[in-house]
Amino acid sequence: MAQAKKPAAKKPAAKPAPAAAVVEQIVEAPAPAAPVDTWVFKDRLYEITSGRKPLAFTLPTVHSARTPLLYFDETVGYNRELRYATNQRTPFVDEQEGTATLGRIVFRDGILRVPKENLVLQKLLSLYHPYTLQGRIMEYKPEQIAESETDWIELELEAMTVAKAMDIDEAEAILRAQYGSAQVSNASSKELKRDLLILARNQPGLFLDLANDDNVMLRNIGIKATETGILTLSQDQRTFTYASNGRKLLTVPFNEHPYSALAAYFKTDEGMEVLRAVEKQL
């Protein structure tokens, strides 16, 4: 008798290939860059800024109750004590090590020259000393002085150019605004031109502000109209009237200069008509 065939054994299912290992890459954050020291090594000159410069002036070099020598450091949030020691590499007491050899800071005839090798004293005088922060001493910087003087000269030239091209009426208006009517009313045209140029040379910023102010011209017209008898200003300086018929023109608001109020009135629709009539009479 034939034997029945055995069913073929099933092949074991193939194991799934292991998933690719996920490699986690840890990227370390870059360390913060150290602050770059931009200090320039050079000899420096310091000077007392006040007009009085004694033959010898000694700066305090050690903190005391009488002469506090502290610097508020915003990076740490508190005052740090200062001390000038010739054998230390920093003016901050909390960074100094060992015994400190105290040094003196003496200005002769208002100036002090510090060589580039004395870095501690230079940084103390340029950055940290209370007298520097108060503006009592300063480092002499010829580049900044030249830049400041150049700006002033350019402003002065601009003011002088505007003043030279200005007509007498405008000159009179500006001088009235600056010096008042008493000095201007009886001056000749040559005197007005001279005084205008002097003002432009000595105070160029103020002169240009006045030259660009529309109210200055309008105030001058109002003053001239009052001086020539076209308009009348009451003794209490509160009311403008027409001199010819006494009709009220304007009531000056409280706490306002009368001619400033008149200049503002000239800018209104009604005031422009009055302004044209006044200019024709002038």
Secondary structure as GFF3:
##gff-version 3
##sequence-region A 1 282
A	DSSP	beta_strand	44	48	.	.	.	ID=ss1
A	DSSP	beta_strand	56	59	.	.	.	ID=ss2
A	DSSP	beta_strand	70	73	.	.	.	ID=ss3
A	DSSP	beta_strand	78	81	.	.	.	ID=ss4
A	DSSP	three_ten_helix	93	95	.	.	.	ID=ss5
A	DSSP	beta_strand	105	108	.	.	.	ID=ss6
A	DSSP	beta_strand	111	114	.	.	.	ID=ss7
A	DSSP	alpha_helix	119	123	.	.	.	ID=ss8
A	DSSP	pi_helix	124	128	.	.	.	ID=ss9
A	DSSP	alpha_helix	130	133	.	.	.	ID=ss10
A	DSSP	beta_strand	137	139	.	.	.	ID=ss11
A	DSSP	alpha_helix	142	165	.	.	.	ID=ss12
A	DSSP	alpha_helix	168	179	.	.	.	ID=ss13
A	DSSP	alpha_helix	181	184	.	.	.	ID=ss14
A	DSSP	alpha_helix	189	202	.	.	.	ID=ss15
A	DSSP	alpha_helix	204	211	.	.	.	ID=ss16
A	DSSP	alpha_helix	214	227	.	.	.	ID=ss17
A	DSSP	beta_strand	231	233	.	.	.	ID=ss18
A	DSSP	beta_strand	239	242	.	.	.	ID=ss19
A	DSSP	beta_strand	248	251	.	.	.	ID=ss20
A	DSSP	alpha_helix	258	266	.	.	.	ID=ss21
A	DSSP	alpha_helix	269	281	.	.	.	ID=ss22
###
